Amino acid sequence: MSTAEKIRAAEAAARWRQRHRGPVVFTNGVFDLLHVGHVALLEAARAEGAALIVGVNSDASVRRLSKGSRGDRPLVPERERARLVAAFEPVDCVVVFDEDSPLALIERLRPDVL
């Protein structure tokens, strides 16, 4: 599967999750400037189950969460951040979410492990 095919809208990700057997793990983040800590997080998360869904904050949510800063984040646009995260081998599905918290996405996807 190509990296672009791993990126799904929330509805498509929910359908994918319903079809997927085995424990599904969820994690999320901004992933603006990728570093080795992100690699460790994704590898450790995937080790907890049979599949890994990663929520990536949208540009709008990053700007809202960055109140008080210089307003220069994110540096990398959401589609590029999603594509970079999808390129990691442990990642099975990526969903960009616009809310400030991933709670609504978690409730929709119903992962087995957080």
C-alpha positions in Angstrom: 0.0 0.0 0.0 1.3 3.4 -0.9 1.8 6.1 1.7 -1.0 8.2 0.1 -3.4 5.2 0.4 -2.8 5.1 4.2 -4.3 8.6 4.6 -8.0 8.4 5.1 -10.9 10.7 6.1 -12.4 9.9 9.5 -15.4 8.0 7.9 -13.2 5.9 5.8 -10.9 5.2 8.7 -13.8 4.1 10.8 -14.9 1.7 8.1 -11.3 0.4 7.8 -11.1 0.0 11.6 -14.4 -2.1 11.6 -13.0 -4.5 9.0 -9.6 -4.8 10.8 -9.0 -7.9 13.0 -6.8 -7.8 16.0 -6.1 -5.1 18.5 -6.0 -1.6 16.9 -3.8 1.0 18.5 -4.3 4.8 18.3 -1.9 7.6 18.9 -1.8 11.2 17.7 0.3 14.3 17.4 1.3 17.4 15.4 4.4 15.7 13.8 5.5 19.1 12.5 9.3 18.5 12.8 9.9 14.8 12.8 12.6 13.4 15.0 13.8 10.1 16.4 11.4 10.4 19.3 8.5 10.2 16.8 10.0 7.0 15.4 10.3 5.5 18.9 6.7 6.5 19.6 5.3 4.9 16.5 7.3 1.7 16.8 6.3 1.3 20.5 2.6 2.1 19.7 2.5 -0.5 16.9 4.1 -3.1 19.2 1.0 -2.9 21.3 -1.4 -4.2 18.7 -2.0 -5.6 15.2 -2.5 -2.2 13.5 -1.7 1.5 14.2 -3.9 4.5 13.5 -2.3 7.9 13.8 -4.2 11.1 14.2 -2.5 14.2 12.9 -3.6 17.6 14.0 -4.8 19.8 11.1 -3.0 23.1 10.4 -6.0 25.0 11.9 -5.9 23.0 15.2 -2.1 23.5 15.4 -2.6 27.2 15.1 -5.2 27.2 17.8 -3.1 25.1 20.1 -0.1 27.4 19.5 -1.7 30.4 21.2 0.9 32.6 22.8 3.6 31.5 20.4 4.8 33.5 17.4 2.1 31.9 15.2 4.6 30.3 12.9 3.5 26.8 13.4 3.0 24.5 11.7 6.0 24.8 9.5 5.0 21.8 7.4 1.4 21.7 5.9 -1.0 19.0 7.2 -1.1 17.0 4.0 2.7 16.7 4.0 2.8 15.9 7.7 0.2 13.2 7.1 2.2 11.8 4.2 5.4 11.7 6.2 3.8 9.9 9.1 2.2 7.4 6.7 5.6 6.6 5.2 6.7 5.0 8.5 6.4 1.2 8.3 4.6 0.7 11.7 1.7 3.0 10.6 -1.3 1.5 9.0 -3.7 4.4 8.8 -3.4 8.2 9.2 -6.3 10.6 9.8 -6.0 14.4 9.9 -8.4 15.9 12.5 -9.4 19.5 13.0 -10.5 19.4 16.6 -8.2 20.6 19.4 -8.5 17.2 21.1 -8.5 13.8 19.4 -11.4 12.6 21.7 -14.1 12.8 19.0 -11.9 10.8 16.6 -11.1 8.2 19.3 -14.8 7.8 20.0 -15.5 7.3 16.3 -12.7 4.9 15.6 -13.0 2.9 18.9 -9.4 1.7 19.1 -8.5 -1.1 21.5 -5.4 0.5 22.8 -4.6 4.2 23.4 
